[in-house]
Amino acid sequence: MLVAIETTLIYTFLLGSLYLLVSLGFSLICGVLRIFHLGYAYIFTATIYFTWMFMSVFHWGLVPSIAAMLVIQAGIAIAIYKGLIVRYIKREEIIILGLLFVAIILEQSALRFYPIQTGVYLETTVIPGVSKIGQVTVSNQLIFAGILGIVTTGLFVLFFLKTKLGLAVRAISYDIYSSRLMGIQVERVFMFIMVLVLIPVILATLAIAPIWAVEPSMGWGYMIIAILVSILGGLGNIKGTIMASYIIGFCHSVVGFVIAQPLYMGLSALIVVLIMLIVRPQGIARSETVW
């Protein structure tokens, strides 16, 4: 019984913190741009396969390859904003479908050039080995990913609370029209958010790449987690996202590590979110502003 409690607490923290990284960007897109980003999955795939491309084709080191990947990802985000979101700002269905197509195109491209049997592997391990916490053995890299999630989320919160640009983002998420009247350059803030949301996703992907499965369609599973967390927490609300991440983490830790039925981890989260939609459709927190 004690082992089950320890396992639940440890993995709730670790998975919940990791899910924060995975979901933070999606929540921001929903809260600021008011877009349900169905192309969010492409960021995970692009992080792995662009980095691997520079390493395998150009024989660059890991750090230069990651830097080049960041440049490409920022370029894609800006292109999506200027070429799709700005052009069809009043046609949400076109934006959603366009974002979905971007994710599918990148996934299929990765599958074409780097199929699963290629054995793509990024050596982004920061802390190798395992540690024993109480009676539970945990990967040190997963511990690092959990701590990274907490630190990154804390920095994002400080950004929204303590900086002028963060306050501008909060103002836009609350009322875009009043923000324009106050002189906030909404379009620039939108483009900034499109790039900003890349950071937690890229950090999460690089942190878990050495310990979890890497394949071209990996982004869809993580996007589903991001969607469930955002819906449960209240679309676009960071406070709700934080709480929802640990609730989903709790469900996954109990089902996957205590009951030892990992195939039902996704189902358990779906049931929790469905119950929340029935009881409290707006989620844990109201999505009136990002914070």
Residue pairs with C-beta under 8 A, 6 or more apart in sequence:
2 135
3 134
3 135
3 136
4 258
6 133
6 134
6 135
6 136
7 136
7 253
7 257
7 258
8 250
8 253
8 254
8 257
8 258
10 133
10 134
10 136
10 138
10 253
11 136
11 138
11 249
11 252
11 253
11 256
11 257
12 246
12 249
12 250
12 253
13 146
13 246
13 249
14 138
14 142
14 143
14 145
14 146
14 249
15 146
15 248
15 249
15 252
15 253
16 146
16 149
16 245
16 246
16 247
16 248
16 249
16 250
17 145
17 146
17 147
17 148
17 149
17 150
17 153
17 245
17 249
18 142
18 145
18 146
18 149
18 204
18 207
18 208
18 249
19 149
19 225
19 226
19 229
19 245
19 246
19 248
19 249
20 149
20 150
20 152
20 153
20 200
20 241
20 242
20 245
21 145
21 148
21 149
21 152
21 153
21 200
21 201
21 203
21 204
21 207
22 200
22 201
22 204
22 222
22 225
22 226
22 229
23 225
23 226
23 229
23 230
23 233
23 241
23 244
23 245
24 152
24 153
24 156
24 197
24 200
24 201
24 238
24 241
25 40
25 43
25 196
25 197
25 198
25 199
25 200
25 201
25 226
26 37
26 40
26 197
26 223
26 226
26 227
26 229
26 230
27 226
27 229
27 230
27 233
27 235
27 236
27 237
27 238
27 241
27 290
28 193
28 196
28 197
28 236
28 238
28 290
29 35
29 37
29 40
29 193
29 194
29 197
30 36
30 37
30 230
30 235
30 236
30 287
31 173
31 235
31 236
31 237
31 238
31 287
31 289
31 290
32 169
32 172
32 173
32 189
32 190
32 193
32 236
32 290
33 85
33 190
33 193
33 194
34 236
35 85
35 92
35 95
35 96
35 99
36 96
36 235
37 99
38 96
38 97
38 99
38 100
38 103
38 223
39 80
39 98
39 99
39 100
39 101
39 102
39 103
40 99
40 103
40 201
40 219
40 223
40 226
41 103
41 107
41 219
41 220
41 222
41 223
42 76
42 102
42 103
42 106
42 107
42 219
43 73
43 197
43 198
43 201
43 202
43 205
43 219
44 201
44 205
44 218
44 219
44 222
44 223
45 103
45 106
45 107
45 110
45 216
45 217
45 218
45 219
46 69
46 72
46 73
46 76
46 106
47 69
47 73
47 201
47 202
47 205
47 206
48 110
48 120
48 122
48 205
48 209
48 214
48 218
49 106
49 110
49 113
49 114
49 120
49 216
50 68
50 69
50 72
50 73
51 62
51 65
51 66
51 68
51 69
51 122
51 206
52 65
52 114
52 120
52 122
53 65
53 113
53 114
54 60
54 64
54 65
54 68
54 69
55 61
55 62
55 65
55 122
58 65
60 68
62 122
62 123
62 124
66 206
69 202
70 198
70 202
73 198
73 202
74 195
74 198
76 102
77 194
77 195
77 197
77 198
78 191
78 194
78 195
80 98
80 99
80 102
80 194
81 190
81 191
81 194
82 191
84 94
84 95
84 98
84 99
85 95
85 190
85 194
86 187
88 94
88 95
88 98
89 95
103 219
103 220
103 223
107 216
107 217
107 219
107 220
108 216
110 216
111 216
111 217
114 120
114 216
115 216
116 215
116 216
120 214
120 215
121 209
121 210
121 214
122 206
122 209
122 210
122 214
123 210
124 206
124 207
124 209
124 210
125 141
125 210
125 211
126 141
126 144
126 207
127 140
127 141
127 143
127 144
128 140
128 141
129 140
130 137
130 138
130 139
130 140
131 137
131 138
131 140
131 143
132 138
139 211
141 207
141 208
141 210
141 211
142 208
142 211
144 207
145 204
145 207
145 208
148 203
148 204
148 207
149 200
149 204
152 199
152 200
152 203
153 200
153 238
153 242
156 200
156 238
157 238
157 291
159 165
159 166
160 166
160 167
160 169
160 170
160 238
160 290
160 291
161 291
165 189
165 192
168 179
168 184
168 189
169 189
169 193
169 290
170 289
170 290
170 291
171 178
171 179
171 182
171 184
172 179
172 184
172 186
172 189
172 190
173 236
173 289
173 290
174 288
174 289
176 186
179 186
180 186
204 222
205 222
224 266
225 248
225 269
228 244
228 248
228 269
228 270
228 273
229 241
229 244
229 245
229 248
230 236
230 241
230 244
231 273
231 276
231 277
231 283
232 240
232 244
232 247
232 248
232 272
232 273
232 276
232 283
232 284
233 239
233 240
233 241
233 242
233 243
233 244
233 245
233 283
233 284
233 285
234 240
234 241
234 282
234 283
234 284
234 285
234 286
234 287
235 283
235 287
236 287
236 289
236 290
237 283
237 284
237 285
237 286
237 287
237 288
237 289
237 290
237 291
238 290
238 291
239 285
239 291
240 283
240 284
240 285
240 287
243 284
243 285
244 283
244 284
247 272
248 269
248 272
251 265
251 268
251 269
251 272
252 265
252 268
252 269
254 268
255 261
255 262
255 264
255 265
255 268
256 262
256 265
276 283
276 284
